[in-house]
Amino acid sequence: MSDPAVIERRAAIRASFAVGLAVAAYGISFGALAVASGLDLWQTCFLSLVMFSGGSQFAVIGILASGGAAAGGAAIASGALLGTRNALYALRVAPFIGGPWPKKILAAHWTIDETTAVSTAQKTLVGQRAGFWWTGAIIYIGWNLTTLLGALIGDLLGDVSQFGLDAAAAAAFLGLLWPRLIQLQPVAVAIGAAVVAAALLPFVPAGIPVLAAAVVAVVVGLTNWLGGREATS
Amino acid sequence: MTIWQTLILASIAVLALKLLGYLVPPSLVEKPTPARVANLLTVALLSALIVVQTFGGSTGIVVDARIPALLLAAGLFALRVPFIIVVAAAAVTAALIRLWT
């Protein structure tokens, strides 16, 4: 019990389960929504198995739902734009993901919001690695099982919003954000990003509000605006 | 373009973007400015995702049961209630409001 590495690892695994199970459960609504937007069972499961990035998956089925196969180009662009943040997440986690390329490719496939958030929240290398791989495995398995379940019962479920799953997803994102709001700079960025996203939401295609909000982080990060306080505290 | 072609090309694009981040030398993000930008990017994207998930809909900004559910979640997170309980509470809150209105 007194070994700090063991304690760190256990804390990381606990966080992995808490985040992983909650987010994986949301796959039910993805599966149901995908079927409702015209995809068949195999197409729905293909997205969760191969694309494996919730935001991009929702963007793709959202565009296909409104535009059909003719909107394929817009669906690809939207999915890819929402997926660009995974490249940035990969930059954050790559330093503590070691090993040969097959392992790195699996890690890349699992580099998403939740694995990045859980792993980077850990203080030690042991905790970071445990957090990444446990969260990745739990979500990959859970997300694909719940996608299949959602697709199968999609017709029975009807409108998934009546079960509050959309609100659960918002709360899950808030839970990932919450521990990061400990200094003035990230709080300011969170508020700025929210304002940018809300302002653009009615006017631009799906995925763009989130990407535009990233500009706030780049500007504040490069200028280190409001960053002086953390240096002196 | 068929649905299958769309799904395959979009999936390749998303996976390629993930791999891209592993091809950049790790030393880049160990410098203070890139690390700060990367940290703040996570904050900004999560914050924007909350907004999109809470207010998004078929007609611009939609105000519905998701907002009280999210406010409840914020209160519970402030009280250090475990993540999974907060997420479940948010879902139940939104579902009950929709049931009663």
Interface residues (C-beta under 8 A of the other chain):
Chain A: A18 V19 L21 A22 G38 L39 Q43 F46 L47 V50 M51 F52 S53 G55 S56 V60 L64 A69 A70 G72 G73 A75 I76 G79 A80 G83 T84 R85 N86 A87 L88 Y89 A90 L91 R92 A94 P95 I97 K104 I105 A107 A108 H109 T111 D113 T116 A117 T120 S161 Q162 F163 G164 L165 D166 A167 A168 A169 A170 A171 A172 F173 L174 G175 L176 L177 W178 R180 L181 Q185 P186 V189 A190 I191 G192 A193 A194 V196 A197 A198 L201 P202 F203 A206 P209 V210 A212 A213 A214 V216 A217 V218 V220 G221 L222 N224 G227
Chain B: M1 T2 I3 W4 Q5 T6 L7 I8 L9 A10 S11 A13 V14 L15 L17 K18 L19 L20 G21 Y22 V24 P26 L28 V29 E30 T33 P34 R36 V37 A38 N39 L40 L41 T42 V43 A44 L45 L46 S47 A48 L49 I50 V51 V52 Q53 T54 F55 G56 T59 G60 I61 A65 R66 A69 L70 A73 A74 F77 P82 F83 I84 V86 V87 A88 A89 A90 A91 V92 T93 A94 A95 L96 R98 L99
